[in-house]
């Protein structure tokens, strides 16, 4: 069997482990893109009242030019779709996979 084919099969079958979120500072307007790792940043949630709610992501973000602390909490479905976002010091702009 060809080694290239084996490696292609292994890497194409991996589940997505990295996501990115973009927030915008309330004070200066700087937009900051930060990485979210599925293995470390996703917290499993078990809520009988809301079965779609599966994961919580909490991030604290500081920009490159602005040193205001921005806090973000996301509630996600099992398919990593955003149910709601709670922010402090920033606006939530985008959540995506890359």
C-alpha positions as CSV (number, residue, x, y, z in Angstrom):
1,X,0.0,0.0,0.0
2,X,1.2,3.5,-0.8
3,X,2.3,5.6,2.2
4,X,0.8,8.8,0.7
5,X,-2.6,7.1,0.5
6,X,-2.4,5.9,4.1
7,X,-1.5,9.4,5.4
8,X,-4.3,11.0,3.3
9,X,-6.8,8.6,4.7
10,X,-5.7,9.3,8.3
11,X,-5.6,13.0,8.0
12,X,-8.9,13.4,6.1
13,X,-10.8,11.3,8.6
14,X,-9.7,13.4,11.6
15,X,-12.5,15.3,13.3
16,X,-12.1,19.1,13.3
17,X,-10.2,20.1,16.4
18,X,-9.6,23.8,15.8
19,X,-12.0,26.7,15.5
20,X,-11.6,30.4,15.5
21,X,-13.6,33.2,17.0
22,X,-13.5,36.9,16.2
23,X,-14.4,39.6,18.8
24,X,-14.4,43.4,18.7
25,X,-13.3,45.5,21.6
26,X,-15.9,47.9,22.9
27,X,-13.3,50.6,23.8
28,X,-11.0,50.8,20.8
29,X,-12.8,48.7,18.1
30,X,-9.9,46.3,17.5
31,X,-11.0,43.0,16.0
32,X,-9.2,40.0,17.5
33,X,-9.1,36.5,16.0
34,X,-8.3,33.8,18.5
35,X,-8.1,30.0,18.2
36,X,-10.3,27.6,20.1
37,X,-9.1,24.0,20.5
38,X,-11.8,21.4,20.7
39,X,-9.7,19.2,22.9
40,X,-9.0,21.8,25.6
41,X,-11.5,24.7,25.3
42,X,-14.8,22.8,24.9
43,X,-16.5,21.9,28.1
44,X,-19.2,19.2,27.9
45,X,-22.7,20.2,29.2
46,X,-25.6,17.9,30.0
47,X,-28.9,19.8,30.2
48,X,-32.1,17.7,30.2
49,X,-34.2,20.9,29.6
50,X,-32.2,21.9,26.5
51,X,-30.9,18.8,24.7
52,X,-29.3,20.9,21.9
53,X,-27.0,22.6,24.3
54,X,-23.9,20.4,24.4
55,X,-20.7,22.5,24.9
56,X,-19.6,25.7,26.6
57,X,-16.5,27.6,25.5
58,X,-15.1,30.3,27.7
59,X,-12.3,32.5,26.5
60,X,-10.5,35.6,27.7
61,X,-8.9,37.6,24.9
62,X,-6.5,40.5,24.8
63,X,-5.7,42.3,21.5
64,X,-2.3,43.1,20.0
65,X,-2.7,46.9,20.3
66,X,-5.4,47.1,23.0
67,X,-4.9,45.6,26.5
68,X,-8.5,45.6,27.6
69,X,-9.6,42.2,28.8
70,X,-12.5,40.8,26.7
71,X,-14.5,37.8,27.9
72,X,-16.5,35.5,25.7
73,X,-18.8,32.6,26.6
74,X,-20.3,30.5,23.8
75,X,-23.0,27.8,24.0
76,X,-22.7,25.3,21.2
77,X,-24.7,22.3,19.8
78,X,-23.1,18.9,19.3
79,X,-22.4,20.0,15.7
80,X,-20.5,23.1,16.9
81,X,-23.2,25.6,16.0
82,X,-23.6,28.7,18.2
83,X,-26.7,28.8,20.3
84,X,-25.9,32.0,22.0
85,X,-22.9,34.2,23.0
86,X,-22.4,36.1,26.2
87,X,-19.7,38.8,26.1
88,X,-18.1,41.3,28.4
89,X,-16.0,44.2,27.0
90,X,-16.5,43.1,23.4
91,X,-18.9,42.2,20.6
92,X,-19.0,38.6,19.3
93,X,-18.5,38.8,15.5
94,X,-17.8,35.3,14.1
95,X,-17.2,31.6,15.0
96,X,-15.8,29.4,12.3
97,X,-13.8,26.3,11.4
98,X,-10.6,26.4,9.4
